[in-house]
């Protein structure tokens, strides 16, 4: 089921990507010969609309558009509606429209997710989220959803605690001692009851502390999920969704740059890189596809941003690489760039396919070689 859901999600994202190319081409008056669902060989034609054959193909994954004149023609041609004849700006619009649709879908997905789960905001204080069973904190009655505001050992005066790092530093220096912990009253989001509670608690030394706990036995909350008034929430969610999409985009570019560096400088691919097999395996382990629509939508949004960013990289034969050569045509003549573009596209295909094969083999060995 995880494999089927992953294929359906990825196919949907590829199809809306191709729809972006398709509608941009129609707007630019460039003729589209075929819009294919799945990859060739062709199974049958669904219908014909505005001169385009909408087809279903035998490989049930993704989709494609076939533009007239996409590969150019030799010599002069007076046939209208050819891609190679379109103005530069319209060519760029058509090439980048697919990635734009994916990026917009990612923002919409994030907006829906944050509207439902709330907008995460960092808690600056040392907020207790959970109390571990059988821990010193539980024994003395320290409560969750409170801030630790102060710390005092036997040989020093009370110290104000403003964040988790301050507290961890003090606890590390006083393991095996009995100390005083000061907390606020109950907290809700960023507001806490303005009362102070005092607890005398023994901090366990390393040799008597369970592996999954700390000396005090508390788990800190790092974020809270804030909800705004109903009319304001969609706008706040969209704003945060755009920020997250941009942040994710930067991370993807950095990760891809690191992959390329590792390949060409160190002749290796780090174990952190995962392809479809690795992604499905990790999703299965954490039960991602069992978590409901919102979690799946969040995953689809991240995958869509990934597709968008990867496609606009100036790397042949991706859309960004093709767009780069369209711009270079303004500086150099078409005849000078088309041969270079051909060889770079050819080399790019080999590189990307080789990368996919290597990553897939690593994923298979990691998943099934345990």
C-alpha positions in Angstrom: 0.0 0.0 0.0 2.9 2.4 0.8 4.4 1.8 -2.7 1.0 2.4 -4.4 0.4 5.6 -2.4 3.9 6.9 -3.1 3.5 6.2 -6.9 0.1 7.9 -6.9 1.4 11.0 -5.1 4.5 11.2 -7.3 2.4 10.7 -10.5 0.0 13.4 -9.4 2.8 15.8 -8.9 4.4 15.0 -12.3 1.0 15.4 -14.0 0.3 18.8 -12.5 3.9 19.7 -13.5 3.2 18.8 -17.1 -0.2 20.6 -16.9 1.8 23.7 -16.1 3.9 23.3 -19.3 0.7 22.5 -21.2 -1.4 25.6 -20.2 1.7 27.9 -20.5 2.1 26.6 -24.1 -1.5 27.2 -24.9 -1.3 30.7 -23.5 1.8 31.3 -25.6 0.1 30.0 -28.7 2.6 27.1 -29.0 0.9 23.9 -30.3 1.0 20.8 -28.1 0.9 17.5 -30.1 0.3 15.2 -27.1 -0.4 15.2 -23.4 0.5 11.8 -22.1 -0.6 10.2 -18.8 2.1 7.6 -18.0 5.1 7.0 -20.3 5.2 5.4 -23.8 4.5 3.1 -25.5 1.0 4.5 -26.0 -1.9 2.4 -25.0 -4.8 4.5 -26.3 -6.1 8.0 -26.9 -8.6 9.4 -24.4 -9.7 12.4 -26.5 -8.5 15.3 -28.6 -8.8 18.9 -27.4 -7.4 22.1 -28.9 -5.3 20.1 -31.3 -3.8 18.0 -28.5 -4.1 14.2 -28.2 -4.6 13.2 -24.6 -3.3 9.7 -24.3 -2.8 6.9 -21.7 0.5 5.1 -21.9 1.6 1.6 -20.8 4.1 2.7 -18.1 1.7 3.8 -15.4 3.7 6.5 -13.9 3.9 10.3 -14.3 3.2 12.0 -17.6 4.6 14.2 -20.4 3.8 16.9 -23.0 5.1 16.9 -26.5 5.4 20.4 -28.0 5.5 21.2 -31.7 9.0 22.3 -32.7 10.4 21.5 -29.3 13.6 20.1 -30.8 13.8 22.8 -33.5 13.9 22.3 -37.2 16.6 22.7 -39.8 16.3 25.6 -42.1 13.5 28.2 -42.2 9.9 27.3 -41.5 6.8 29.3 -41.8 4.7 26.9 -39.7 3.1 28.8 -36.8 2.8 27.6 -33.3 6.3 26.1 -33.1 8.2 26.2 -29.8 11.5 27.2 -31.3 9.8 30.2 -32.9 8.3 31.5 -29.7 9.8 34.7 -28.1 12.4 34.1 -25.5 10.2 35.2 -22.6 7.4 32.8 -23.7 9.9 29.9 -24.0 11.1 30.6 -20.5 7.5 30.7 -19.3 6.7 27.4 -20.8 9.9 25.7 -19.5 9.5 27.0 -16.0 5.7 26.7 -15.7 5.9 23.1 -14.5 8.2 23.8 -11.6 6.2 26.9 -10.7 3.0 24.8 -10.4 4.8 22.3 -8.2 6.1 25.1 -6.0 2.6 26.7 -5.7 1.1 23.3 -4.9 3.7 22.9 -2.1 2.7 26.2 -0.6 -1.0 25.4 -0.9 -0.4 22.0 0.8 1.6 23.7 3.6 -1.1 26.3 4.1 -3.8 23.6 4.5 -1.5 21.7 6.9 -0.7 24.7 9.1 -4.3 25.8 9.1 -5.2 22.4 10.6 -2.3 21.7 13.0 -1.4 25.3 13.9 1.7 27.4 13.2 4.8 26.2 15.0 6.6 28.8 17.0 9.8 28.3 19.1 9.4 28.4 22.9 12.3 30.4 24.2 11.9 29.1 27.8 12.7 25.7 29.3 9.2 24.3 28.8 8.5 20.9 30.3 6.5 18.7 27.8 6.6 15.3 29.4 7.7 13.7 32.7 9.4 10.3 32.4 7.9 7.5 34.5 9.8 6.7 37.6 12.1 9.7 37.2 13.1 12.1 40.0 10.9 14.8 38.5 7.8 12.5 38.8 8.7 11.5 42.3 8.7 15.1 43.6 5.6 16.1 41.6 7.0 18.4 38.9 4.2 19.0 36.4 4.3 19.1 32.6 3.3 22.3 30.7 5.3 24.4 33.1 8.5 26.5 32.6 11.6 25.8 34.7 12.5 29.3 35.9 15.1 28.8 38.5 17.9 26.4 39.8 19.7 26.3 43.1 22.3 23.9 44.4 23.4 23.6 48.0 26.6 25.7 47.4 25.2 28.6 45.4 22.4 31.1 45.3 19.3 30.7 43.1 20.1 31.1 39.3 17.4 32.3 36.9 16.8 29.9 34.0 15.8 31.5 30.7 16.2 28.6 28.3 16.9 24.9 28.1 20.6 25.4 27.5 21.0 27.2 30.8 19.2 24.4 32.6 21.2 21.6 31.0 24.4 23.3 31.9 23.4 23.5 35.6 22.2 19.9 35.7 25.4 18.6 34.1 27.5 20.4 36.7 25.4 19.0 39.7 24.6 15.3 38.9 24.4 13.2 42.0 23.3 16.1 44.1 20.0 17.3 45.6 19.0 20.6 44.2 16.0 23.0 44.1 14.1 23.4 40.9 11.7 26.4 40.5 8.8 26.3 38.0 6.1 28.5 36.8 2.4 27.7 37.0 0.5 25.9 34.1 1.4 27.2 30.7 -0.8 27.6 27.6 1.1 28.6 24.4 3.3 31.5 25.5 1.3 32.4 28.7 2.0 30.9 32.1 0.3 31.3 35.5 2.3 33.9 37.4 3.1 31.7 40.4 6.3 30.0 41.4 6.6 26.5 42.7 9.6 25.0 44.4 10.8 21.4 44.3 13.7 19.7 46.0 14.9 16.9 43.7 17.8 14.5 43.5 19.7 14.6 40.1 20.7 11.1 39.1 24.4 10.4 38.2 25.2 8.9 34.9 25.6 5.3 36.1 22.0 5.3 37.5 20.3 7.1 34.7 18.3 5.1 32.1 19.6 5.4 28.5 16.4 7.1 27.3 16.2 9.6 30.1 18.2 12.5 31.7 19.2 13.1 35.2 16.0 15.0 36.0 13.8 12.9 33.8 11.9 15.6 31.8 11.4 16.0 28.1 11.3 19.6 26.9 8.9 21.1 24.3 10.7 23.2 21.7 7.7 24.6 19.9 4.0 25.3 20.4 1.4 25.3 17.7 -0.4 28.6 17.6 -3.9 29.2 16.2 -5.0 32.7 15.2 -8.7 33.9 14.8 -10.5 32.0 12.0 -10.4 34.9 9.5 -6.7 35.5 10.1 -5.6 31.9 10.3 -5.5 31.2 6.5 -3.3 34.2 5.8 -0.9 33.4 8.7 -0.7 29.8 7.4 0.0 30.9 3.9 2.7 33.3 5.1 4.4 30.6 7.1 3.9 28.1 4.3 5.8 30.4 1.9 8.6 30.8 4.4 8.8 27.0 4.9 8.8 26.4 1.1 11.6 28.9 0.6 13.6 27.4 3.5 13.1 23.8 2.1 14.1 25.0 -1.3 17.5 26.3 0.0 18.1 23.1 1.9 17.4 21.0 -1.3 19.9 23.1 -3.3 22.5 22.7 -0.6 21.9 19.0 -0.4 22.2 18.6 -4.2 25.4 20.6 -4.3 26.9 18.4 -1.6 25.9 15.3 -3.6 27.7 16.6 -6.7 30.8 17.6 -4.6 30.9 14.1 -3.0 30.7 12.4 -6.4 33.3 14.5 -8.3 35.7 15.3 -5.4 35.4 12.1 -3.3 33.9 9.6 -5.8 31.2 8.5 -3.3 27.6 9.1 -2.3 26.9 9.5 1.4 24.5 7.2 3.1 22.0 10.0 3.9 21.0 10.2 0.2 17.8 8.2 -0.5 15.8 7.5 -3.7 12.3 6.2 -4.1 13.0 2.9 -2.5 14.7 4.5 0.5 11.9 7.1 0.9 9.2 4.4 0.8 11.1 2.3 3.4 11.4 5.3 5.8 7.8 6.2 5.3 6.8 2.6 6.1 8.9 2.6 9.2 7.4 5.7 10.7 3.9 4.8 9.5 3.7 8.0 7.5 0.9 6.8 5.2 -1.1 5.6 8.3 -1.2 9.0 9.9 -4.1 10.4 7.9 -4.7 13.0 5.2 -2.9 16.0 6.7 0.4 14.0 7.2 0.2 12.7 3.7 -0.5 16.2 2.3 2.5 17.5 4.2 4.6 14.8 2.6 3.2 15.6 -0.8 4.0 19.3 -0.3 7.6 18.6 0.6 8.0 16.2 -2.4 6.4 18.8 -4.7 8.8 21.5 -3.5 11.7 19.0 -4.1 10.5 18.4 -7.7 10.2 22.2 -8.3 13.6 23.1 -7.1 15.4 20.2 -8.7 13.7 21.0 -12.1 14.9 24.7 -12.1 18.5 23.9 -11.4 20.6 25.0 -14.3 21.6 21.4 -15.0 21.0 19.8 -18.4 18.6 18.2 -19.3 16.4 19.6 -16.5 14.0 22.4 -17.3 16.4 24.9 -15.6 19.2 23.7 -17.9 17.0 24.1 -21.0 16.0 27.6 -19.8 19.7 28.5 -19.4 20.4 27.7 -23.1 17.3 29.7 -24.1 19.0 32.7 -22.4 22.3 31.9 -24.0 20.7 32.1 -27.4 20.3 35.8 -26.8 24.1 36.2 -26.5 25.3 33.5 -28.9 23.6 32.3 -32.1 21.4 29.2 -32.0 23.8 27.2 -34.2 26.7 27.8 -31.7 24.7 26.7 -28.7 22.6 23.8 -30.1 25.5 21.4 -30.5 26.8 22.2 -27.0 23.3 21.8 -25.6 22.9 18.4 -27.3 26.1 17.0 -25.8 25.4 18.5 -22.4 21.9 17.1 -22.4 23.2 13.7 -23.4 25.8 13.8 -20.6 23.2 15.1 -18.2 20.9 12.2 -18.9 23.7 9.8 -18.3 24.7 11.4 -15.1 21.1 11.6 -13.7 20.3 8.0 -14.8 23.5 6.7 -13.3 22.8 8.6 -10.0 19.3 7.1 -9.9 20.7 3.6 -10.5 23.4 3.9 -7.9 21.1 5.4 -5.2 18.5 2.8 -5.9 21.1 0.0 -5.6 22.3 1.5 -2.3 18.7 1.7 -1.0 17.9 -1.9 -2.0 21.1 -3.2 -0.3 20.3 -1.1 2.8 16.7 -2.2 3.0 16.9 -5.9 2.0 20.5 -6.6 3.1 19.8 -6.3 6.8 
